[in-house]
Amino acid sequence: MAETVAQQLARLQAEVQNLRAQQQMRPSVTKDMSLLSLIPQWTGTDKRAPLTQFFEVTEIAARIGCWSEADMVQLAIFRLSDITRAFYDETCVLHGRNITWANFKAIFPKCFRDVKTDQYRFT
């Protein structure tokens, strides 16, 4: 009887270690890519979704969805359309593997400004 208890204990300890190893290999958080639908299409000329709002909504969705910085860049690219997509396609700097979110955000305001007037913002 003492041997069977010792065998069971050894088997259970091995099983616990196996489960711990599996837990370490598994990512602790899953990414929710369905939040991409919250990010508005950005055309660069649409008054409904200015550039600042486009970036802010992307960052909020990234925090909620546990996206990495690289995910933010790639998913923001999906939401570009019309002029902004053409700009992206023609700008080689944006196609590098090491493009950061900060660099991505810094490039667009140089070429696209908010279409709302200063008078609109003042009122």
Secondary structure, DSSP 8 states (H G I E B T S, - for coil): -HHHHHHHHHHHHHHHHHHHHHHHHS-SS---GGGGGGS--B-SS-SSS-HHHHHHHHHHHHHHHT--HHHHHHHHHHTB-THHHHHHHH-GGGG-TT--HHHHHHHHHHH---SS-HHHHH-
